Amino acid sequence: MVKTQTPNDVRPEPTPGSLIVVRVDSASLADLEVHCKLGGGLERRLKGAIDATQVQDAWADSAPLDRLAAGRFVKARVLLPSPLARNKHLALSTRESLVNASTSVEAELAQAEALPAVNDLVTGYVHEANTKGCFVRLSRLLTARVELRNLADGFVADVKGEFPPGKLVAGRVIKVEGRKVDLSLKRSAVMGESERRYAAEALKPGSVCDGVVKNVTALGVFVRLTSAGVDALSRTDVAVEGLKPGDEVKCLVTAVDAKGRLQIALKPALLAAAPPTAPSPAPSSRGAANQDDDANDDDATAVPAMSLEEALVAANVRAPDVDAYATARAAAASNTDDAAQARAHKNKLNPQRREAQRERDFLEARALEDRLAADEAPATVADVERRLVAEPNSSALHIRLMALHLAVTELDAARAAAERALRVISFRAEDEKRNVWRALAQLEADFGTETTLRAVFARMVQENDAKWAHLVLVDALAGKAAAAASTATAASTATAALTAARQAVDDALRGARKATKGRSLKVWMRGVELRFDWDEAARGRALFKEALQSVPAHKHFKAMLRLGRLEYAHVRGDVEKGRTLLEGVLANYPKRTDAWHVYIDLEVKHGTPEHARALFARAVNAKMSVKRAKALFKKWLEFETAHGGPDEREHVKAFARAFVEAL
């Protein structure tokens, strides 16, 4: 017999704000929520979900869902639905403030939808983790992203193991775009600036602290100190073998230099011999009394008092040298290429070693980025030398070293620094080596003699592309001529020096044209540009006509565009001559839409709006594909948005409609 259902048997569907009793069905760490069932009469059984952030008012240190065991009946408040919700389950909350009605559901919805501001410190539960980072649930309607590089200050070997679902974390908001929030869980980012500064200043020689291995190099082990969020170096003779990035270690601070950089020791013998120190000591008037109490504490482990120097001697380790980087610089720099070739040979034979090398290179690159972001530009020769140990292929550091020597008129030392850079920089880093060649040529042009400059130029031609070497010589002599022009006066000696400098540039240009058999447009145009710089625009135009007779015909189009740009953009150019030249280009090359774009861009930037509008109108009436016409109409509309009004924009749209109708 089937029981007939009456209207009284059907309970009304719960409304937002109502208090109901639900039965816990299951807890899902994957969704970070608790699934519930609630009676709805004989017609239906409604389902609800309690987000991990709605289980209780306080954040749970671990296992936020364990409070609601399966099969348990609990009171829950029905929350307001939101257009941001992802499922059709009723949103429920078992937070005491909501169950007891001390907090309204409207206030809860506003809190759940609220976005944090950049630099805010927030708390949440890990929702999901993978090899690219993790996601953190901040509220039932907001989940933030944490990229792999922002998970920790050190290397995280097992992301899923370190950040399981439900783990409570604190992070600093670093970016907010719409409802997309990015966090950083790095301790250095989460800690406040004053807190980090105090923790770093509290580290003195003899302090013992925790750290995480960041990188392992031939010089030693770099460790990120957990309490202060700063990096420290442990030299090889006081480090522990077999360490790898991500390992947690105990550290003994052995030295602090004038800039606050730390050196540490990792050997257990040194740690055991070091006197006990309280972590992160704070200044207090009760410090002396506390020390006396600790000394008389019967439960404390008795450790004989021993200075840091005595501990180092007992462990058979030499005293710390803050400038240890400079000691290993020469050997590290000279062996860089040999070591790289040896590793490459081993990697070809062993895929596991190849993968391990990739990981080491990645970690070294990250460490380099962190140092470049945190460190200031090296101000002394010693600073540069230390940086060169880790970055022997950096032309910027080698040139910085040359500049520091020149600042104290040590010309021979600057030359030696350049020669060493050419020896040390790997042949694979061609651009870095060329930067040093260019700096050395400029040094000889400014401070050397014609003989030394020619000697450097001869070596450049042998080791580099001949055209590039000639252009470097031209640029070096042009730089010298520009310096002479800036200091020239009406005095005959200064004028003679300027004339001689420009004559040397002309001789170098003739040599470059001869070396390239007059077929290099780049060499010719460099001469034209220098004539404009020297206020000899007429001679520059004459030189351009000579260039058109020498360079191949297929380069004429590019050459005329370059001269047109020069006429428009250079302070000594003539805009009308540039217009005439580009009009000729359009007449000779009617199908080259790139010429239209160059001409229009020059008019927009250096010409007048009226000329630009006329050019746009001519361009869209020329024969071209729909795709190219679309690009021109888009550029025209952007121009009128910036320089015109509503009528001009409507005029562009009318042109576009007419173009489409004519297809």
Secondary structure, 3 states (H helix, E strand, C coil): CCCCCCHHHCCCCCCCCCEEEEEEEEEECCCCEEEEEEEECCCEEEEEEEEHHHCCCCCCCCCCCCCCCCCCEEEEEECCCCCCCCCCCEEEECCHHHHCCCCCHHHHHHHHHCCCCCCCEEEEEEEEEECCEEEEEEECCEEEEEEHHHCCCCCCCCHHHHCCCCCEEEEEEEEEECCEEEEECCHHHHCCHHHHHHHHHCCCCCCEEEEEEEEECCCEEEEEECCCCCEEEEEHHHCCCCCCCCCEEEEEEEEECCCCCEEEECCHHHHHHCCCCCCCCCCCCCHHHHHHHHHCCCCCCCCCCCCHHHHHHHCCCCCCCCCHHHHHHHHHHHCHHHHHHHHHHHHHHCHHHHHHHHHHHHHHHHHHHHHHHHCCCCCCHHHHHHHHHHCCCCHHHHHHHHHHHHHCCCHHHHHHHHHHHHHHCCCCCHHHHHHHHHHHHHHHHHHCCHHHHHHHHHHHHHHCCHHHHHHHHHHHHHHHHHHHHHHCCCCHHHHHHHHHHHHHHHHHHHHHHHHCCCCCHHHHHHHHHHHHHCCCHHHHHHHHHHHHHHCCHHHHHHHHHHHHHHHHHCCCCCHHHHHHHHHHHHHHCCCCHHHHHHHHHHHHHHCCHHHHHHHHHHHHHCCCCHHHHHHHHHHHHHHHHHHCCHHHHHHHHHHHHHHHHCC
